[in-house]
Amino acid sequence: MKNQFVSILTFCLLTTSVLFAESGSKVSDNLSMTSKILKMDRKYAIYLPPDYETSDRSYPVLYLLHGSGDDQTGWVQFGEVKNIADKAIQEGKCTAMIIVMPDGNTGQRGYFNSPKGDWNYEDFFFQEFMPFIEKTYHIRADKKYRAISGLSMGGGGTFMYALHHPELFSSACPLSASTGPISMVEAATRWEKQYPGISKDELTKYFVRHSALELVNAMPDDQKKAVRWYIDCGDDDFLFEGNCLVHIAMRKKEIPHEFRIRDGAHNWTYWREALPNVLEFVSQSFHQF
């Protein structure tokens, strides 16, 4: 009887292990889609939660943007998104979600349209990429279940995308974000080199649309609670000033937000530690409606 019990227990454990392995999460980091706007194929990575293959349900989605110098594989290779998301889901700290990581580094670097109109990445993201993703995968495609986050350059993309389209995101979590030029003087210094021949009028319009400070200060009262904000930047990060100024501007405008300054610098150690908090925060947004 004892041997029979041990055999049954062993069989059950093996069966459970097999089922868990079969229903485990998956990450693909070399997928692509064709963009008519950018006239090229665009790569992306995606995290599918543990029960994705065995469930008929649809999932909330987090768009997770990489920083300058990386591509769609950054959060997979250096950010350890699979291990961190698996652990958070298993511990009940975040809901099962799909995490999408687009490539913002092929062709030209960045997540915005150029002022000359010759590289319209933001148009691509909203008009082609997001609709493609949300038709291809089992995603709950509405604001309640859509969030965005990113680091550095991707933190800047997070600010701009959520500020430009508050109707599309329930929460936004910029990490160590590039918040855009703090002043027109800084904007001129940066963009006159990047976009030779840009006129003063074009420069002014581009500054107003791509400065987090300008956008926060101009936010209408009825939009103040449209997006739940979680802003995180290390105390040794070289981008501290812009993030602190955005926090101050949000406080003055009475825009609800969470603001964190933790011990750390502009590196993957900091961002890996930030990701569990991001997953928990966006999950709260998915559940609050």
The 8 nearest C-alpha neighbors of each residue, nearest first, counted from 0:
[[1, 3, 2, 4, 5, 6, 7, 8],
 [0, 2, 4, 3, 5, 6, 7, 8],
 [3, 1, 5, 4, 0, 6, 7, 8],
 [2, 4, 0, 6, 1, 5, 7, 8],
 [3, 5, 1, 7, 6, 2, 8, 0],
 [6, 4, 8, 2, 3, 7, 9, 1],
 [7, 5, 3, 9, 4, 8, 10, 2],
 [6, 8, 10, 4, 9, 5, 11, 3],
 [9, 7, 5, 11, 10, 6, 4, 12],
 [8, 10, 6, 12, 11, 7, 5, 13],
 [11, 9, 7, 13, 8, 12, 14, 6],
 [12, 10, 14, 8, 9, 13, 15, 7],
 [13, 11, 15, 9, 14, 10, 16, 8],
 [12, 14, 16, 10, 15, 11, 9, 17],
 [13, 15, 11, 17, 16, 12, 10, 18],
 [14, 16, 12, 18, 13, 17, 19, 11],
 [17, 15, 13, 19, 14, 18, 20, 12],
 [16, 18, 20, 14, 19, 15, 21, 13],
 [17, 19, 21, 15, 20, 16, 14, 22],
 [20, 18, 16, 22, 17, 21, 23, 15],
 [21, 19, 23, 17, 18, 22, 16, 15],
 [22, 20, 18, 19, 23, 17, 52, 16],
 [21, 23, 19, 50, 49, 20, 18, 52],
 [24, 22, 49, 20, 21, 19, 25, 50],
 [49, 25, 23, 48, 47, 22, 26, 50],
 [24, 26, 47, 46, 23, 27, 48, 49],
 [25, 27, 46, 45, 47, 28, 81, 24],
 [28, 26, 44, 45, 29, 25, 30, 46],
 [27, 29, 44, 72, 30, 43, 45, 26],
 [30, 28, 27, 44, 42, 43, 31, 72],
 [31, 29, 43, 42, 28, 44, 27, 32],
 [32, 30, 42, 41, 43, 40, 29, 33],
 [31, 33, 41, 40, 42, 34, 30, 128],
 [32, 34, 40, 39, 41, 35, 31, 38],
 [35, 33, 36, 37, 38, 39, 40, 32],
 [34, 36, 38, 37, 33, 39, 123, 127],
 [35, 37, 34, 38, 123, 119, 122, 127],
 [36, 38, 34, 39, 35, 118, 119, 123],
 [39, 37, 35, 34, 36, 40, 33, 41],
 [40, 38, 34, 37, 33, 41, 35, 36],
 [41, 39, 33, 32, 34, 31, 42, 38],
 [40, 42, 31, 32, 33, 39, 34, 43],
 [43, 41, 31, 30, 102, 29, 101, 32],
 [42, 44, 101, 71, 30, 102, 100, 31],
 [45, 43, 28, 100, 27, 71, 99, 29],
 [44, 46, 99, 27, 26, 98, 100, 28],
 [45, 47, 26, 98, 97, 25, 48, 99],
 [46, 48, 97, 25, 24, 51, 26, 45],
 [49, 47, 24, 51, 95, 50, 96, 97],
 [24, 50, 48, 23, 22, 51, 47, 25],
 [51, 49, 22, 53, 52, 48, 54, 23],
 [50, 52, 48, 54, 53, 49, 47, 22],
 [53, 51, 50, 54, 22, 49, 55, 47],
 [54, 52, 50, 51, 22, 55, 49, 21],
 [53, 55, 56, 51, 50, 52, 57, 22],
 [56, 54, 57, 53, 51, 137, 52, 50],
 [57, 55, 54, 58, 137, 51, 138, 139],
 [56, 58, 137, 138, 139, 55, 59, 136],
 [59, 57, 138, 96, 139, 137, 97, 60],
 [60, 58, 144, 96, 139, 138, 145, 97],
 [59, 61, 97, 145, 96, 98, 144, 146],
 [60, 62, 146, 98, 147, 145, 63, 99],
 [61, 63, 147, 99, 98, 100, 148, 146],
 [62, 64, 148, 100, 149, 99, 147, 61],
 [65, 63, 149, 153, 100, 148, 62, 101],
 [66, 64, 153, 149, 150, 73, 69, 70],
 [65, 67, 152, 153, 151, 150, 69, 68],
 [68, 66, 152, 69, 65, 151, 108, 104],
 [67, 69, 66, 70, 104, 108, 65, 73],
 [70, 68, 73, 67, 66, 65, 104, 71],
 [69, 71, 102, 72, 104, 73, 103, 65],
 [70, 72, 102, 101, 43, 100, 44, 73],
 [71, 73, 75, 70, 28, 74, 76, 44],
 [74, 72, 76, 75, 69, 77, 71, 70],
 [73, 75, 78, 77, 72, 76, 80, 79],
 [76, 74, 72, 79, 80, 73, 78, 77],
 [75, 77, 73, 74, 72, 79, 78, 80],
 [76, 78, 73, 74, 79, 75, 267, 72],
 [77, 79, 74, 80, 271, 75, 76, 73],
 [80, 78, 75, 81, 77, 82, 76, 83],
 [79, 81, 83, 78, 75, 82, 84, 74],
 [82, 80, 84, 83, 79, 85, 46, 26],
 [83, 81, 85, 84, 79, 80, 86, 87],
 [82, 84, 80, 86, 85, 81, 87, 79],
 [85, 83, 87, 81, 86, 82, 80, 88],
 [84, 86, 82, 88, 83, 87, 81, 89],
 [87, 85, 89, 83, 84, 88, 90, 82],
 [88, 86, 92, 84, 90, 89, 85, 93],
 [87, 89, 91, 93, 85, 90, 86, 94],
 [88, 90, 86, 91, 87, 85, 92, 93],
 [91, 89, 87, 88, 92, 86, 93, 85],
 [90, 92, 88, 89, 93, 87, 94, 86],
 [93, 91, 87, 90, 279, 88, 94, 89],
 [94, 92, 279, 88, 282, 91, 87, 278],
 [93, 95, 282, 88, 96, 91, 92, 279],
 [96, 94, 48, 88, 93, 58, 97, 59],
 [97, 95, 59, 58, 60, 48, 94, 98],
 [96, 98, 60, 47, 46, 48, 61, 59],
 [99, 97, 61, 46, 45, 60, 62, 96],
 [98, 100, 45, 62, 63, 44, 61, 101],
 [99, 101, 44, 63, 71, 43, 64, 45],
 [102, 100, 43, 71, 103, 44, 99, 42],
 [103, 101, 71, 70, 43, 42, 104, 100],
 [104, 102, 109, 108, 110, 105, 70, 101],
 [103, 105, 108, 70, 102, 107, 109, 106],
 [106, 104, 107, 103, 108, 102, 41, 70],
 [107, 105, 104, 108, 103, 118, 37, 39],
 [108, 106, 105, 104, 109, 118, 103, 120],
 [109, 107, 104, 103, 105, 106, 67, 110],
 [108, 110, 103, 111, 104, 107, 152, 67],
 [109, 111, 120, 156, 121, 103, 112, 108],
 [112, 110, 121, 120, 109, 113, 119, 156],
 [111, 113, 119, 120, 121, 118, 114, 116],
 [112, 114, 116, 115, 118, 119, 117, 111],
 [115, 113, 116, 112, 205, 201, 197, 194],
 [116, 114, 113, 117, 118, 197, 194, 112],
 [115, 117, 113, 114, 118, 119, 112, 120],
 [116, 118, 115, 113, 119, 112, 114, 37],
 [119, 117, 113, 112, 116, 120, 37, 107],
 [118, 120, 112, 122, 121, 116, 113, 123],
 [121, 119, 123, 112, 111, 122, 110, 118],
 [120, 122, 111, 124, 123, 112, 119, 110],
 [123, 121, 120, 119, 124, 125, 126, 112],
 [124, 122, 120, 127, 121, 126, 125, 36],
 [125, 123, 128, 121, 122, 127, 129, 126],
 [124, 126, 122, 129, 123, 127, 128, 121],
 [125, 127, 123, 122, 124, 128, 130, 129],
 [128, 126, 123, 130, 124, 125, 129, 131],
 [127, 129, 124, 131, 130, 123, 132, 125],
 [128, 130, 132, 131, 125, 124, 127, 133],
 [131, 129, 133, 132, 128, 127, 134, 126],
 [132, 130, 128, 134, 129, 133, 127, 135],
 [133, 131, 135, 129, 134, 130, 136, 128],
 [132, 134, 130, 138, 131, 135, 136, 140],
 [133, 135, 131, 132, 136, 130, 137, 138],
 [136, 134, 132, 133, 131, 137, 138, 130],
 [135, 137, 138, 133, 134, 132, 57, 131],
 [138, 136, 57, 58, 139, 135, 133, 56],
 [137, 139, 58, 57, 133, 140, 136, 59],
 [140, 138, 59, 58, 57, 141, 144, 137],
 [139, 141, 138, 133, 144, 142, 145, 59],
 [140, 142, 143, 144, 139, 145, 167, 168],
 [141, 143, 167, 168, 145, 144, 169, 166],
 [144, 142, 169, 141, 145, 285, 288, 168],
 [143, 145, 59, 285, 142, 141, 139, 60],
 [144, 146, 60, 142, 168, 143, 169, 59],
 [147, 145, 61, 170, 168, 169, 171, 62],
 [146, 148, 62, 171, 61, 63, 157, 172],
 [149, 147, 172, 63, 173, 157, 171, 64],
 [150, 148, 64, 153, 154, 63, 173, 65],
 [149, 151, 154, 174, 153, 66, 175, 65],
 [150, 152, 176, 154, 175, 66, 153, 177],
 [153, 151, 66, 155, 154, 67, 177, 150],
 [154, 152, 149, 64, 150, 156, 66, 65],
 [155, 153, 176, 173, 150, 149, 151, 157],
 [156, 154, 177, 152, 158, 176, 178, 153],
 [155, 157, 153, 159, 154, 158, 110, 160],
 [158, 156, 154, 155, 160, 148, 159, 173],
 [157, 159, 155, 156, 161, 160, 162, 154],
 [160, 158, 162, 156, 157, 161, 163, 155],
 [159, 161, 163, 157, 162, 158, 164, 156],
 [162, 160, 164, 165, 163, 158, 159, 157],
 [163, 161, 159, 160, 164, 165, 158, 214],
 [162, 164, 160, 161, 159, 165, 208, 158],
 [163, 165, 161, 166, 162, 167, 160, 168],
 [166, 164, 161, 167, 162, 168, 225, 226],
 [165, 167, 164, 168, 142, 225, 169, 226],
 [168, 166, 142, 165, 164, 169, 141, 145],
 [169, 167, 142, 146, 145, 170, 165, 166],
 [168, 170, 226, 143, 142, 146, 145, 284],
 [171, 169, 227, 146, 226, 168, 228, 281],
 [170, 172, 147, 228, 148, 146, 227, 229],
 [171, 173, 148, 229, 230, 228, 174, 147],
 [172, 174, 154, 230, 148, 149, 157, 176],
 [175, 173, 150, 231, 176, 154, 232, 149],
 [176, 174, 232, 151, 150, 231, 154, 238],
 [177, 175, 154, 151, 174, 155, 178, 173],
 [176, 178, 155, 151, 152, 179, 154, 238],
 [179, 177, 155, 211, 176, 241, 210, 242],
 [178, 180, 210, 177, 209, 211, 181, 155],
 [181, 179, 186, 182, 185, 210, 178, 183],
 [180, 182, 179, 185, 241, 210, 212, 183],
 [183, 181, 185, 184, 180, 186, 206, 210],
 [182, 184, 186, 185, 187, 206, 180, 181],
 [185, 183, 187, 182, 186, 188, 180, 181],
 [184, 186, 188, 182, 183, 187, 180, 189],
 [187, 185, 183, 180, 189, 184, 188, 190],
 [186, 188, 184, 190, 191, 185, 189, 183],
 [187, 189, 185, 186, 191, 190, 184, 192],
 [190, 188, 186, 187, 191, 192, 185, 193],
 [189, 191, 193, 192, 187, 194, 186, 188],
 [190, 192, 194, 195, 187, 193, 189, 188],
 [193, 191, 190, 194, 195, 189, 188, 187],
 [192, 194, 190, 191, 195, 189, 188, 197],
 [193, 195, 191, 190, 192, 197, 196, 114],
 [196, 194, 191, 197, 192, 193, 190, 198],
 [195, 197, 198, 194, 191, 192, 199, 193],
 [198, 196, 195, 194, 201, 191, 202, 199],
 [197, 199, 201, 200, 202, 196, 203, 191],
 [198, 200, 202, 201, 203, 197, 187, 204],
 [199, 201, 203, 198, 202, 204, 197, 205],
 [202, 200, 198, 204, 199, 203, 205, 197],
 [201, 203, 199, 205, 200, 204, 206, 198],
 [202, 204, 206, 200, 205, 201, 199, 207],
 [205, 203, 201, 207, 206, 202, 200, 208],
 [204, 206, 202, 208, 203, 207, 209, 201],
 [207, 205, 203, 209, 208, 204, 210, 202],
 [206, 208, 204, 205, 209, 213, 210, 203],
 [207, 209, 205, 206, 210, 204, 214, 213],
 [210, 208, 206, 207, 205, 179, 211, 159],
 [209, 211, 179, 213, 212, 206, 180, 207],
 [210, 212, 214, 178, 213, 215, 179, 209],
 [213, 211, 215, 210, 214, 245, 216, 181],
 [214, 212, 216, 210, 211, 215, 207, 217],
 [213, 215, 217, 211, 212, 216, 218, 210],
 [216, 214, 218, 212, 217, 213, 211, 249],
 [215, 217, 213, 214, 218, 212, 248, 252],
 [216, 218, 214, 215, 213, 219, 212, 220],
 [217, 219, 215, 216, 214, 220, 222, 223],
 [220, 218, 221, 222, 217, 223, 216, 215],
 [219, 221, 222, 223, 218, 224, 252, 254],
 [220, 222, 219, 223, 224, 225, 218, 254],
 [223, 221, 225, 220, 219, 224, 218, 165],
 [224, 222, 254, 220, 225, 221, 219, 218],
 [225, 223, 226, 222, 255, 254, 227, 221],
 [224, 226, 222, 223, 165, 227, 166, 169],
 [225, 227, 170, 169, 224, 165, 228, 168],
 [228, 226, 170, 169, 171, 256, 224, 229],
 [229, 227, 256, 171, 170, 172, 257, 226],
 [228, 230, 172, 257, 256, 258, 171, 231],
 [231, 229, 258, 173, 172, 257, 174, 259],
 [230, 232, 259, 174, 258, 260, 175, 229],
 [233, 231, 175, 260, 174, 259, 239, 234],
 [234, 232, 263, 261, 236, 264, 260, 235],
 [233, 235, 262, 236, 260, 263, 261, 232],
 [236, 234, 264, 233, 263, 237, 262, 265],
 [235, 237, 264, 233, 265, 238, 239, 234],
 [236, 238, 239, 235, 265, 240, 264, 234],
 [239, 237, 236, 240, 241, 177, 175, 242],
 [238, 240, 242, 236, 237, 241, 243, 232],
 [241, 239, 243, 242, 238, 244, 237, 245],
 [240, 242, 244, 243, 178, 239, 238, 245],
 [241, 243, 245, 239, 244, 240, 246, 178],
 [244, 242, 246, 240, 245, 241, 239, 247],
 [243, 245, 247, 241, 246, 242, 248, 240],
 [244, 246, 248, 242, 247, 243, 212, 249],
 [247, 245, 243, 249, 244, 248, 250, 242],
 [248, 246, 244, 250, 249, 245, 251, 243],
 [247, 249, 245, 251, 250, 246, 244, 252],
 [248, 250, 254, 252, 246, 247, 251, 253],
 [251, 249, 253, 247, 248, 252, 254, 246],
 [250, 252, 248, 253, 249, 247, 254, 246],
 [251, 253, 249, 250, 254, 248, 216, 215],
 [254, 252, 250, 251, 249, 255, 223, 248],
 [253, 255, 249, 223, 252, 250, 256, 224],
 [256, 254, 253, 224, 223, 228, 227, 257],
 [257, 255, 228, 229, 254, 227, 258, 230],
 [256, 258, 229, 228, 230, 259, 255, 231],
 [259, 257, 230, 231, 229, 256, 246, 260],
 [260, 258, 231, 230, 261, 232, 257, 229],
 [261, 259, 232, 233, 234, 231, 258, 262],
 [260, 262, 233, 234, 263, 259, 232, 231],
 [261, 263, 234, 233, 260, 235, 264, 269],
 [264, 262, 233, 235, 269, 234, 261, 236],
 [263, 265, 236, 235, 233, 266, 269, 234],
 [264, 266, 236, 175, 269, 233, 263, 237],
 [267, 265, 268, 269, 264, 270, 263, 236],
 [266, 268, 270, 269, 271, 78, 77, 265],
 [269, 267, 271, 266, 270, 272, 263, 264],
 [268, 270, 272, 267, 271, 266, 263, 273],
 [271, 269, 273, 267, 272, 268, 274, 266],
 [272, 270, 273, 274, 268, 78, 269, 267],
 [271, 273, 269, 270, 274, 268, 275, 276],
 [274, 272, 270, 271, 276, 275, 269, 277],
 [273, 275, 277, 276, 271, 272, 270, 278],
 [276, 274, 278, 277, 273, 279, 87, 83],
 [277, 275, 279, 274, 278, 273, 280, 272],
 [276, 278, 274, 280, 275, 279, 281, 273],
 [279, 277, 275, 281, 276, 280, 93, 282],
 [278, 280, 93, 282, 276, 277, 281, 92],
 [279, 281, 277, 283, 282, 278, 276, 284],
 [280, 282, 284, 283, 278, 279, 170, 277],
 [283, 281, 285, 279, 284, 280, 93, 94],
 [282, 284, 286, 280, 281, 285, 287, 279],
 [285, 283, 281, 282, 287, 286, 169, 170],
 [284, 286, 282, 144, 283, 287, 143, 281],
 [287, 285, 283, 284, 288, 282, 143, 144],
 [288, 286, 284, 285, 283, 282, 143, 169],
 [287, 286, 285, 143, 284, 283, 144, 169]]
